């Protein structure tokens, strides 16, 4: 179950990141992020109304707000990194950092996965790094532009992952709603200061909307995952989001896969098999 839930999170984030990064190449990052946040918030509110979940506790509100600020800051850094650097490098670096933080937290707080599952965790995290070795790194030994932004994004995502895991089981998807709502004023302020217009143009409206809905879906699946499985197992699977970003970048933008990336995909599959066997 950890593998399936983690893959759902990875698919949502990975495909959503591609659309967000693509839109950020044609519009200010803050405007893209604002549009994605609004669309995602509307989608999550619809889920809350449909499920009729009880309201969150005061603790859930505080933890969710902190998760929202961390996650939104990470998303902004990632979108900007994807717009100025190679998608096949930026996204995987962010994912490796984002997965390492929850794993360390889970083990430090008493989680005890099997040795087989832990081997899968190591493979999955390493696979994210290999998938990130794009053509520039393989041929010239240099790191593409946007690495600092990727590291910042990973730290934000990893922190948000841990904070979401600390919310109560009975709060449903409220933490995701509260996270977005708490970060929205900050994103709006940044967009107001840095952009000439706050509404995305019609040209990028679709990728912005797609990014927002997919990110909201990933948020929901992330909450389900951390409440049913070990954080130290789910996070590394979710960290395979770059595989989806890289695949779309290759198909849509013509970014070629390297030998290291092919090895990374094989390592990811092996890691998933080990996590599933050891769960």
MIDOSE-1310 file (N, C-alpha, C; in nm, 2 decimals, decimal comma, always signed):
residues 279
xxxx	+0,08/-0,12/+0,00/+0,00/+0,00/+0,00/+0,09/+0,13/+0,00; +0,20/+0,12/+0,07/+0,29/+0,24/+0,07/+0,34/+0,27/-0,07; +0,36/+0,17/-0,15/+0,41/+0,20/-0,28/+0,30/+0,27/-0,37; +0,18/+0,22/-0,36/+0,07/+0,27/-0,44/+0,04/+0,42/-0,40
xxxx	+0,03/+0,44/-0,27/+0,00/+0,57/-0,22/+0,12/+0,67/-0,25; +0,24/+0,62/-0,24/+0,36/+0,70/-0,27/+0,36/+0,74/-0,42; +0,33/+0,64/-0,50/+0,33/+0,67/-0,65/+0,22/+0,77/-0,69; +0,10/+0,76/-0,62/+0,00/+0,86/-0,64/+0,04/+1,00/-0,61
xxxx	+0,11/+1,01/-0,50/+0,17/+1,14/-0,46/+0,27/+1,19/-0,56; +0,36/+1,09/-0,60/+0,47/+1,13/-0,70/+0,41/+1,17/-0,83; +0,31/+1,10/-0,88/+0,25/+1,14/-1,01/+0,18/+1,28/-1,00; +0,11/+1,30/-0,89/+0,05/+1,43/-0,88/+0,15/+1,55/-0,88
xxxx	+0,25/+1,53/-0,79/+0,35/+1,64/-0,78/+0,44/+1,65/-0,91; +0,48/+1,53/-0,96/+0,57/+1,53/-1,08/+0,50/+1,59/-1,20; +0,38/+1,55/-1,23/+0,31/+1,61/-1,35/+0,27/+1,76/-1,32; +0,23/+1,78/-1,20/+0,19/+1,92/-1,17/+0,32/+2,01/-1,18
xxxx	+0,43/+1,97/-1,13/+0,55/+2,05/-1,14/+0,59/+2,08/-1,28; +0,57/+1,98/-1,37/+0,60/+2,00/-1,51/+0,52/+2,12/-1,57; +0,39/+2,11/-1,54/+0,30/+2,22/-1,59/+0,33/+2,35/-1,53; +0,37/+2,35/-1,40/+0,40/+2,48/-1,33/+0,53/+2,53/-1,38
xxxx	+0,63/+2,45/-1,40/+0,76/+2,50/-1,46/+0,74/+2,55/-1,60; +0,66/+2,48/-1,68/+0,64/+2,52/-1,81/+0,57/+2,66/-1,82; +0,47/+2,68/-1,73/+0,40/+2,81/-1,73/+0,50/+2,92/-1,68; +0,59/+2,88/-1,59/+0,68/+2,98/-1,54/+0,78/+3,03/-1,64
xxxx	+0,79/+2,96/-1,75/+0,88/+3,00/-1,86/+0,82/+3,11/-1,94; +0,69/+3,13/-1,93/+0,62/+3,23/-2,01/+0,55/+3,33/-1,92; +0,56/+3,32/-1,79/+0,49/+3,42/-1,70/+0,56/+3,42/-1,57; +0,55/+3,53/-1,50/+0,62/+3,54/-1,37/+0,59/+3,43/-1,28
xxxx	+0,69/+3,38/-1,21/+0,67/+3,26/-1,12/+0,56/+3,29/-1,01; +0,56/+3,41/-0,96/+0,46/+3,44/-0,85/+0,32/+3,44/-0,91; +0,30/+3,48/-1,03/+0,16/+3,47/-1,09/+0,12/+3,33/-1,11; +0,21/+3,25/-1,16/+0,18/+3,10/-1,18/+0,15/+3,04/-1,05
xxxx	+0,23/+3,07/-0,95/+0,21/+3,01/-0,82/+0,08/+3,05/-0,76; +0,04/+3,18/-0,77/-0,08/+3,23/-0,72/-0,20/+3,16/-0,79; -0,20/+3,15/-0,92/-0,30/+3,08/-0,99/-0,32/+2,94/-0,95; -0,21/+2,87/-0,94/-0,21/+2,73/-0,90/-0,26/+2,71/-0,76
xxxx	-0,23/+2,80/-0,67/-0,27/+2,80/-0,53/-0,43/+2,82/-0,52; -0,48/+2,91/-0,60/-0,62/+2,94/-0,60/-0,70/+2,82/-0,65; -0,65/+2,77/-0,76/-0,72/+2,65/-0,82/-0,72/+2,53/-0,73; -0,60/+2,51/-0,67/-0,59/+2,39/-0,58/-0,68/+2,41/-0,45
xxxx	-0,69/+2,53/-0,40/-0,77/+2,56/-0,29/-0,91/+2,54/-0,31; -0,96/+2,58/-0,43/-1,10/+2,55/-0,47/-1,13/+2,40/-0,48; -1,04/+2,33/-0,54/-1,05/+2,19/-0,55/-1,06/+2,12/-0,41; -0,97/+2,16/-0,32/-0,97/+2,10/-0,19/-1,09/+2,13/-0,11
xxxx	-1,14/+2,26/-0,12/-1,26/+2,29/-0,05/-1,38/+2,21/-0,10; -1,38/+2,18/-0,23/-1,49/+2,09/-0,28/-1,48/+1,95/-0,22; -1,36/+1,90/-0,20/-1,34/+1,77/-0,13/-1,39/+1,78/+0,01; -1,36/+1,88/+0,08/-1,41/+1,90/+0,22/-1,56/+1,90/+0,23
xxxx	-1,62/+1,98/+0,14/-1,77/+1,99/+0,14/-1,83/+1,85/+0,11; -1,77/+1,78/+0,02/-1,82/+1,65/-0,03/-1,81/+1,54/+0,08; -1,70/+1,55/+0,16/-1,68/+1,44/+0,26/-1,74/+1,48/+0,40; -1,76/+1,61/+0,42/-1,83/+1,64/+0,55/-1,74/+1,62/+0,67
xxxx	-1,61/+1,63/+0,65/-1,52/+1,61/+0,77/-1,53/+1,71/+0,88; -1,52/+1,67/+1,00/-1,53/+1,77/+1,11/-1,42/+1,87/+1,11; -1,44/+1,98/+1,17/-1,34/+2,09/+1,17/-1,21/+2,05/+1,24; -1,10/+2,11/+1,20/-0,97/+2,08/+1,26/-0,96/+2,13/+1,40
xxxx	-0,87/+2,08/+1,48/-0,84/+2,13/+1,61/-0,74/+2,25/+1,60; -0,72/+2,32/+1,71/-0,64/+2,43/+1,71/-0,49/+2,39/+1,67; -0,45/+2,28/+1,72/-0,32/+2,23/+1,69/-0,30/+2,20/+1,54; -0,41/+2,14/+1,48/-0,40/+2,11/+1,34/-0,39/+2,24/+1,26
xxxx	-0,46/+2,34/+1,30/-0,46/+2,47/+1,23/-0,32/+2,53/+1,23; -0,25/+2,53/+1,35/-0,12/+2,58/+1,36/-0,02/+2,50/+1,27; -0,02/+2,37/+1,29/+0,07/+2,28/+1,21/+0,05/+2,29/+1,06; -0,08/+2,30/+1,02/-0,11/+2,31/+0,88/-0,07/+2,44/+0,82
xxxx	-0,08/+2,55/+0,90/-0,04/+2,68/+0,85/+0,11/+2,68/+0,83; +0,19/+2,62/+0,92/+0,33/+2,61/+0,90/+0,37/+2,53/+0,78; +0,30/+2,42/+0,76/+0,32/+2,33/+0,65/+0,29/+2,41/+0,52; +0,19/+2,49/+0,52/+0,15/+2,57/+0,40/+0,26/+2,67/+0,36
xxxx	+0,32/+2,74/+0,46/+0,42/+2,83/+0,43/+0,55/+2,76/+0,38; +0,58/+2,65/+0,44/+0,70/+2,57/+0,40/+0,68/+2,52/+0,26; +0,57/+2,45/+0,24/+0,54/+2,39/+0,11/+0,53/+2,49/-0,01; +0,46/+2,60/+0,02/+0,44/+2,71/-0,08/+0,57/+2,77/-0,12
xxxx	+0,66/+2,80/-0,01/+0,79/+2,85/-0,04/+0,87/+2,76/-0,12; +0,86/+2,63/-0,09/+0,93/+2,53/-0,17/+0,88/+2,52/-0,32; +0,75/+2,53/-0,33/+0,69/+2,53/-0,47/+0,73/+2,65/-0,55; +0,73/+2,76/-0,49/+0,78/+2,88/-0,56/+0,92/+2,87/-0,60
xxxx	+1,01/+2,82/-0,51/+1,15/+2,80/-0,55/+1,16/+2,70/-0,66; +1,08/+2,59/-0,66/+1,09/+2,49/-0,76/+1,04/+2,54/-0,90; +0,93/+2,61/-0,90/+0,88/+2,67/-1,03/+0,99/+2,76/-1,09; +1,05/+2,84/-1,00/+1,15/+2,94/-1,06/+1,27/+2,86/-1,10
xxxx	+1,31/+2,76/-1,03/+1,42/+2,67/-1,06/+1,40/+2,60/-1,20; +1,28/+2,55/-1,21/+1,24/+2,48/-1,34/+1,24/+2,58/-1,46; +1,21/+2,70/-1,43/+1,21/+2,80/-1,54/+1,34/+2,85/-1,58; +1,44/+2,85/-1,49/+1,57/+2,90/-1,52/+1,68/+2,79/-1,55
xxxx	+1,65/+2,67/-1,50/+1,74/+2,56/-1,52/+1,68/+2,44/-1,60; +1,75/+2,33/-1,61/+1,70/+2,22/-1,68/+1,60/+2,14/-1,58; +1,48/+2,11/-1,64/+1,39/+2,04/-1,56/+1,44/+1,90/-1,51; +1,52/+1,84/-1,60/+1,58/+1,71/-1,57/+1,69/+1,71/-1,46
xxxx	+1,72/+1,83/-1,41/+1,82/+1,84/-1,31/+1,76/+1,90/-1,18; +1,68/+2,00/-1,20/+1,63/+2,07/-1,08/+1,53/+1,99/-1,00; +1,44/+1,93/-1,07/+1,33/+1,85/-1,00/+1,39/+1,73/-0,92; +1,48/+1,65/-0,97/+1,53/+1,54/-0,89/+1,61/+1,59/-0,77
xxxx	+1,69/+1,70/-0,78/+1,76/+1,74/-0,67/+1,67/+1,78/-0,55; +1,56/+1,85/-0,59/+1,46/+1,89/-0,49/+1,40/+1,77/-0,43; +1,37/+1,67/-0,51/+1,31/+1,55/-0,46/+1,39/+1,47/-0,36; +1,52/+1,46/-0,39/+1,61/+1,39/-0,30/+1,62/+1,46/-0,16
xxxx	+1,63/+1,59/-0,16/+1,63/+1,66/-0,03/+1,50/+1,64/+0,04; +1,39/+1,66/-0,04/+1,25/+1,65/+0,02/+1,23/+1,51/+0,08; +1,28/+1,41/+0,02/+1,26/+1,27/+0,08/+1,35/+1,24/+0,19; +1,47/+1,30/+0,20/+1,56/+1,27/+0,30/+1,52/+1,32/+0,44
xxxx	+1,46/+1,44/+0,44/+1,41/+1,50/+0,56/+1,31/+1,41/+0,63; +1,20/+1,37/+0,57/+1,10/+1,28/+0,63/+1,16/+1,15/+0,68; +1,25/+1,09/+0,60/+1,31/+0,96/+0,64/+1,38/+0,98/+0,77; +1,47/+1,08/+0,78/+1,54/+1,11/+0,90/+1,45/+1,13/+1,02
xxxx	+1,35/+1,21/+0,99/+1,25/+1,24/+1,10/+1,18/+1,11/+1,15; +1,13/+1,03/+1,05/+1,06/+0,91/+1,09/+1,15/+0,81/+1,17; +1,27/+0,80/+1,13/+1,36/+0,71/+1,20/+1,39/+0,76/+1,34; +1,41/+0,90/+1,35/+1,44/+0,96/+1,47/+1,33/+0,96/+1,57
xxxx	+1,21/+0,95/+1,52/+1,09/+0,94/+1,61/+1,04/+0,80/+1,64; +1,12/+0,70/+1,60/+1,08/+0,57/+1,65/+1,03/+0,47/+1,54; +1,02/+0,52/+1,42/+0,97/+0,42/+1,31/+1,07/+0,32/+1,29; +1,03/+0,19/+1,27/+1,12/+0,08/+1,26/+1,08/-0,01/+1,14
xxxx	+1,11/+0,04/+1,01/+1,08/-0,04/+0,90/+1,18/-0,16/+0,89; +1,15/-0,26/+0,81/+1,24/-0,37/+0,79/+1,36/-0,34/+0,72; +1,46/-0,42/+0,73/+1,59/-0,40/+0,66/+1,57/-0,40/+0,51; +1,48/-0,49/+0,46/+1,45/-0,49/+0,32/+1,39/-0,36/+0,27
xxxx	+1,29/-0,31/+0,35/+1,23/-0,18/+0,31/+1,33/-0,07/+0,32; +1,42/-0,07/+0,41/+1,52/+0,04/+0,42/+1,62/+0,03/+0,30; +1,65/-0,09/+0,26/+1,73/-0,10/+0,14/+1,66/-0,03/+0,02; +1,53/-0,05/+0,01/+1,45/+0,01/-0,09/+1,45/+0,16/-0,08
xxxx	+1,44/+0,21/+0,04/+1,45/+0,35/+0,07/+1,58/+0,41/+0,01; +1,69/+0,35/+0,04/+1,82/+0,40/-0,01/+1,82/+0,40/-0,16; +1,77/+0,29/-0,22/+1,77/+0,28/-0,37/+1,68/+0,39/-0,43; +1,56/+0,41/-0,37/+1,47/+0,51/-0,42/+1,53/+0,65/-0,41
xxxx	+1,59/+0,69/-0,30/+1,65/+0,82/-0,29/+1,76/+0,84/-0,39; +1,85/+0,73/-0,40/+1,96/+0,74/-0,49/+1,91/+0,75/-0,64; +1,80/+0,68/-0,66/+1,74/+0,69/-0,80/+1,70/+0,83/-0,84; +1,64/+0,90/-0,74/+1,61/+1,04/-0,77/+1,73/+1,12/-0,81
xxxx	+1,84/+1,10/-0,74/+1,96/+1,17/-0,78/+2,01/+1,13/-0,92; +2,01/+1,00/-0,95/+2,06/+0,96/-1,08/+1,97/+1,01/-1,19; +1,84/+1,01/-1,17/+1,75/+1,06/-1,27/+1,78/+1,21/-1,30; +1,83/+1,28/-1,20/+1,86/+1,42/-1,21/+1,99/+1,45/-1,29
xxxx	+2,07/+1,35/-1,32/+2,20/+1,37/-1,39/+2,17/+1,39/-1,54; +2,14/+1,52/-1,58/+2,11/+1,55/-1,72/+2,23/+1,55/-1,81; +2,21/+1,59/-1,93/+2,31/+1,60/-2,03/+2,43/+1,69/-1,99; +2,40/+1,80/-1,93/+2,50/+1,90/-1,89/+2,60/+1,84/-1,79
xxxx	+2,54/+1,77/-1,69/+2,62/+1,72/-1,58/+2,70/+1,60/-1,63; +2,64/+1,52/-1,72/+2,71/+1,40/-1,77/+2,83/+1,44/-1,86; +2,82/+1,54/-1,94/+2,92/+1,57/-2,04/+3,02/+1,67/-1,98; +2,98/+1,76/-1,90/+3,07/+1,87/-1,86/+3,11/+1,86/-1,71
xxxx	+3,04/+1,78/-1,63/+3,07/+1,77/-1,49/+3,02/+1,89/-1,41; +2,93/+1,97/-1,47/+2,88/+2,09/-1,40/+2,74/+2,07/-1,36; +2,69/+2,16/-1,27/+2,55/+2,15/-1,22/+2,47/+2,26/-1,29; +2,36/+2,23/-1,34/+2,27/+2,32/-1,41/+2,23/+2,44/-1,32
xxxx	+2,19/+2,54/-1,39/+2,13/+2,66/-1,31/+2,01/+2,62/-1,23; +1,99/+2,68/-1,12/+1,88/+2,65/-1,04/+1,90/+2,55/-0,93; +2,02/+2,51/-0,90/+2,05/+2,41/-0,80/+2,01/+2,47/-0,66; +2,05/+2,59/-0,64/+2,02/+2,65/-0,51/+1,87/+2,66/-0,48
xxxx	+1,80/+2,69/-0,59/+1,65/+2,69/-0,58/+1,60/+2,55/-0,56; +1,66/+2,45/-0,62/+1,62/+2,31/-0,60/+1,64/+2,27/-0,45; +1,75/+2,31/-0,40/+1,78/+2,27/-0,26/+1,68/+2,34/-0,16; +1,65/+2,47/-0,19/+1,55/+2,54/-0,11/+1,41/+2,47/-0,12
xxxx	+1,38/+2,43/-0,25/+1,25/+2,37/-0,27/+1,24/+2,24/-0,19; +1,35/+2,16/-0,20/+1,35/+2,03/-0,13/+1,33/+2,04/+0,02; +1,40/+2,15/+0,08/+1,39/+2,17/+0,22/+1,25/+2,21/+0,26; +1,18/+2,29/+0,17/+1,04/+2,33/+0,20/+0,95/+2,21/+0,19
xxxx	+0,96/+2,13/+0,09/+0,88/+2,01/+0,07/+0,89/+1,91/+0,18; +1,02/+1,88/+0,22/+1,04/+1,79/+0,32/+0,99/+1,83/+0,46; +1,00/+1,96/+0,49/+0,95/+2,01/+0,61/+0,79/+2,00/+0,61; +0,73/+2,04/+0,50/+0,59/+2,03/+0,49/+0,54/+1,88/+0,50
xxxx	+0,61/+1,79/+0,45/+0,58/+1,65/+0,45/+0,57/+1,60/+0,60; +0,68/+1,64/+0,68/+0,68/+1,61/+0,82/+0,57/+1,67/+0,89; +0,54/+1,80/+0,87/+0,43/+1,87/+0,94/+0,30/+1,81/+0,91; +0,27/+1,77/+0,79/+0,14/+1,71/+0,75/+0,13/+1,58/+0,83
xxxx	+0,24/+1,51/+0,85/+0,23/+1,38/+0,92/+0,19/+1,40/+1,06; +0,21/+1,52/+1,12/+0,18/+1,55/+1,26/+0,04/+1,59/+1,28; -0,04/+1,61/+1,17/-0,18/+1,64/+1,19/-0,27/+1,52/+1,23; -0,38/+1,55/+1,29/-0,46/+1,44/+1,34/-0,53/+1,36/+1,23
xxxx	-0,56/+1,23/+1,25/-0,62/+1,15/+1,15/-0,76/+1,19/+1,12; -0,83/+1,25/+1,22/-0,97/+1,28/+1,19/-0,99/+1,42/+1,12; -0,88/+1,48/+1,09/-0,90/+1,62/+1,02/-0,92/+1,61/+0,87; -0,92/+1,49/+0,81/-0,94/+1,48/+0,67/-0,84/+1,55/+0,59
xxxx	-0,89/+1,63/+0,49/-0,81/+1,71/+0,40/-0,80/+1,85/+0,45; -0,86/+1,88/+0,57/-0,85/+2,02/+0,62/-0,71/+2,07/+0,63; -0,61/+1,99/+0,67/-0,48/+2,04/+0,67/-0,43/+2,10/+0,54; -0,46/+2,03/+0,43/-0,42/+2,08/+0,30/-0,49/+2,21/+0,27
xxxx	-0,62/+2,22/+0,30/-0,70/+2,35/+0,28/-0,64/+2,46/+0,36; -0,61/+2,43/+0,49/-0,56/+2,54/+0,58/-0,41/+2,58/+0,53; -0,34/+2,48/+0,48/-0,20/+2,51/+0,44/-0,21/+2,61/+0,32; -0,29/+2,59/+0,23/-0,30/+2,68/+0,11/-0,36/+2,81/+0,15
xxxx	-0,46/+2,81/+0,24/-0,52/+2,94/+0,28/-0,43/+3,02/+0,35; -0,34/+2,96/+0,44/-0,25/+3,04/+0,52/-0,14/+3,10/+0,43; -0,10/+3,03/+0,32/+0,01/+3,08/+0,24/-0,04/+3,18/+0,13; -0,17/+3,18/+0,10/-0,22/+3,26/-0,01/-0,20/+3,41/+0,01
xxxx	-0,21/+3,47/+0,13/-0,18/+3,61/+0,14/-0,04/+3,64/+0,11; +0,06/+3,56/+0,15/+0,20/+3,57/+0,12/+0,22/+3,57/-0,03; +0,17/+3,47/-0,10/+0,18/+3,46/-0,24/+0,12/+3,57/-0,32; +0,01/+3,62/-0,27/-0,06/+3,73/-0,33/+0,03/+3,86/-0,32
xxxx	+0,09/+3,88/-0,20/+0,17/+4,00/-0,18/+0,29/+4,00/-0,27; +0,35/+3,88/-0,28/+0,47/+3,87/-0,37/+0,43/+3,89/-0,51; +0,32/+3,84/-0,56/+0,28/+3,86/-0,70/+0,24/+4,00/-0,72; +0,18/+4,07/-0,62/+0,15/+4,21/-0,64/+0,27/+4,30/-0,66
xxxx	+0,38/+4,26/-0,59/+0,50/+4,34/-0,59/+0,58/+4,32/-0,71; +0,59/+4,19/-0,76/+0,68/+4,15/-0,86/+0,62/+4,14/-1,00; +0,49/+4,14/-1,01/+0,42/+4,12/-1,14/+0,34/+4,23/-1,18; +0,32/+4,25/-1,31/+0,24/+4,36/-1,36/+0,09/+4,33/-1,35
xxxx	+0,06/+4,20/-1,37/-0,08/+4,16/-1,36/-0,08/+4,03/-1,28; -0,19/+4,01/-1,21/-0,21/+3,90/-1,12/-0,28/+3,78/-1,18; -0,35/+3,80/-1,29/-0,42/+3,70/-1,35/-0,34/+3,64/-1,47; -0,32/+3,51/-1,47/-0,24/+3,45/-1,58/-0,30/+3,48/-1,71
xxxx	-0,23/+3,49/-1,82/-0,28/+3,51/-1,95/-0,35/+3,38/-2,00; -0,44/+3,40/-2,10/-0,51/+3,28/-2,15/-0,42/+3,17/-2,20; -0,30/+3,21/-2,25/-0,21/+3,12/-2,31/-0,16/+3,02/-2,20; -0,14/+3,06/-2,08/-0,09/+2,97/-1,98/-0,19/+2,93/-1,87
xxxx	-0,32/+2,97/-1,90/-0,42/+2,94/-1,80/-0,44/+2,79/-1,78; -0,43/+2,71/-1,89/-0,45/+2,57/-1,88/-0,34/+2,50/-1,80; -0,21/+2,53/-1,83/-0,11/+2,46/-1,75/-0,11/+2,51/-1,60; -0,15/+2,63/-1,57/-0,16/+2,68/-1,44/-0,27/+2,60/-1,36
xxxx	-0,38/+2,59/-1,43/-0,50/+2,51/-1,37/-0,46/+2,37/-1,35; -0,39/+2,31/-1,45/-0,35/+2,17/-1,43/-0,26/+2,15/-1,32; -0,16/+2,24/-1,30/-0,07/+2,24/-1,19/-0,14/+2,25/-1,06; -0,23/+2,34/-1,05/-0,30/+2,35/-0,92/-0,39/+2,23/-0,88
xxxx	-0,46/+2,18/-0,98/-0,54/+2,06/-0,95/-0,46/+1,94/-0,91; -0,35/+1,92/-0,99/-0,26/+1,80/-0,96/-0,19/+1,82/-0,83; -0,15/+1,94/-0,79/-0,09/+1,96/-0,67/-0,19/+1,93/-0,55; -0,31/+1,97/-0,57/-0,41/+1,95/-0,47/-0,44/+1,80/-0,45
xxxx	-0,44/+1,73/-0,56/-0,46/+1,58/-0,56/-0,34/+1,52/-0,48; -0,22/+1,56/-0,51/-0,10/+1,51/-0,44/-0,11/+1,54/-0,29; -0,15/+1,66/-0,26/-0,17/+1,70/-0,12/-0,26/+1,60/-0,05; -0,38/+1,57/-0,11/-0,48/+1,48/-0,05/-0,42/+1,34/-0,03
xxxx	-0,36/+1,29/-0,14/-0,30/+1,16/-0,13/-0,18/+1,15/-0,03; -0,11/+1,26/-0,01/+0,00/+1,27/+0,09/-0,06/+1,25/+0,23; -0,17/+1,32/+0,26/-0,23/+1,31/+0,39/-0,28/+1,16/+0,42; -0,34/+1,10/+0,32/-0,38/+0,96/+0,33/-0,26/+0,87/+0,36
xxxx	-0,16/+0,90/+0,28/-0,04/+0,81/+0,29/+0,03/+0,82/+0,42; +0,05/+0,94/+0,48/+0,13/+0,95/+0,60/+0,04/+0,90/+0,72; -0,09/+0,89/+0,70/-0,17/+0,84/+0,81/-0,19/+0,69/+0,81; -0,15/+0,63/+0,70/-0,17/+0,48/+0,69/-0,04/+0,40/+0,69
xxxx	+0,06/+0,47/+0,65/+0,19/+0,40/+0,63/+0,30/+0,47/+0,71; +0,42/+0,41/+0,72/+0,54/+0,47/+0,78/+0,59/+0,59/+0,69; +0,61/+0,70/+0,76/+0,66/+0,82/+0,69/+0,79/+0,79/+0,61; +0,88/+0,71/+0,68/+1,01/+0,68/+0,62/+1,00/+0,59/+0,50
xxxx	+0,88/+0,53/+0,47/+0,86/+0,45/+0,35/+0,79/+0,52/+0,24; +0,69/+0,60/+0,28/+0,61/+0,67/+0,18/+0,69/+0,79/+0,12; +0,77/+0,86/+0,19/+0,84/+0,98/+0,14/+0,93/+0,94/+0,03; +1,01/+0,84/+0,04/+1,10/+0,80/-0,07/+1,03/+0,76/-0,20
xxxx	+0,92/+0,70/-0,19/+0,84/+0,66/-0,31/+0,78/+0,79/-0,37; +0,73/+0,88/-0,29/+0,68/+1,01/-0,34/+0,79/+1,09/-0,40; +0,91/+1,07/-0,36/+1,03/+1,14/-0,41/+1,06/+1,10/-0,56; +0,99/+1,00/-0,61/+1,01/+0,97/-0,75/+0,93/+1,05/-0,84
xxxx	+0,87/+1,16/-0,79/+0,80/+1,26/-0,87/+0,88/+1,30/-1,00; +1,02/+1,32/-0,98/+1,09/+1,37/-1,10/+1,08/+1,28/-1,22; +1,06/+1,15/-1,19/+1,05/+1,06/-1,31/+0,94/+1,10/-1,40; +0,83/+1,15/-1,34/+0,71/+1,20/-1,42/+0,75/+1,33/-1,49
xxxx	+0,82/+1,42/-1,42/+0,86/+1,55/-1,47/+0,96/+1,52/-1,59; +1,06/+1,44/-1,57/+1,16/+1,41/-1,67/+1,09/+1,35/-1,79; +1,00/+1,26/-1,77/+0,94/+1,19/-1,89/+0,86/+1,29/-1,97; +0,78/+1,38/-1,91/+0,71/+1,48/-1,98/+0,81/+1,58/-2,05
xxxx	+0,92/+1,62/-1,98/+1,01/+1,71/-2,04/+1,08/+1,64/-2,16; +1,10/+1,51/-2,16/+1,16/+1,45/-2,27/+1,06/+1,44/-2,39; +0,93/+1,41/-2,36/+0,83/+1,40/-2,46/+0,79/+1,53/-2,52; +0,78/+1,63/-2,44/+0,73/+1,76/-2,48/+0,83/+1,86/-2,52
xxxx	+0,95/+1,86/-2,45/+1,05/+1,96/-2,47/+1,17/+1,91/-2,54; +1,18/+1,78/-2,56/+1,29/+1,72/-2,63/+1,42/+1,70/-2,55; +1,40/+1,71/-2,42/+1,52/+1,69/-2,33/+1,55/+1,54/-2,33; +1,68/+1,51/-2,37/+1,72/+1,37/-2,38/+1,75/+1,31/-2,25
xxxx	+1,72/+1,18/-2,24/+1,76/+1,10/-2,12/+1,90/+1,06/-2,13; +1,98/+1,06/-2,02/+2,12/+1,01/-2,02/+2,12/+0,87/-1,97; +2,24/+0,81/-1,98/+2,26/+0,67/-1,93/+2,24/+0,67/-1,78; +2,28/+0,77/-1,71/+2,26/+0,78/-1,56/+2,11/+0,78/-1,53
xxxx	+2,03/+0,85/-1,61/+1,89/+0,86/-1,59/+1,82/+0,72/-1,61; +1,87/+0,65/-1,71/+1,81/+0,51/-1,73/+1,85/+0,42/-1,62; +1,97/+0,43/-1,57/+2,01/+0,35/-1,45/+1,92/+0,39/-1,33; +1,90/+0,52/-1,32/+1,81/+0,57/-1,21/+1,67/+0,52/-1,21
xxxx	+1,61/+0,51/-1,33/+1,48/+0,45/-1,34/+1,48/+0,30/-1,30; +1,58/+0,23/-1,34/+1,59/+0,09/-1,30/+1,61/+0,07/-1,15; +1,69/+0,16/-1,09/+1,71/+0,16/-0,95/+1,58/+0,20/-0,88; +1,51/+0,29/-0,93/+1,38/+0,32/-0,87/+1,28/+0,21/-0,87
xxxx	+1,28/+0,13/-0,98/+1,19/+0,02/-0,98/+1,23/-0,09/-0,88; +1,37/-0,11/-0,87/+1,42/-0,20/-0,77/+1,38/-0,16/-0,63; +1,40/-0,03/-0,60/+1,37/+0,03/-0,47/+1,22/+0,01/-0,44; +1,13/+0,04/-0,54/+0,99/+0,02/-0,51/+0,96/-0,13/-0,48
xxxx	+1,02/-0,22/-0,55/+1,00/-0,36/-0,52/+1,04/-0,40/-0,38; +1,15/-0,35/-0,34/+1,20/-0,38/-0,20/+1,11/-0,32/-0,09; +1,07/-0,19/-0,12/+0,98/-0,13/-0,02/+0,85/-0,21/-0,01; +0,79/-0,25/-0,13/+0,67/-0,33/-0,13/+0,69/-0,46/-0,06
xxx	+0,80/-0,53/-0,08/+0,83/-0,66/-0,02/+0,85/-0,65/+0,13; +0,91/-0,53/+0,18/+0,94/-0,52/+0,32/+0,83/-0,45/+0,40; +0,73/-0,40/+0,33/+0,62/-0,33/+0,40/+0,53/-0,43/+0,48
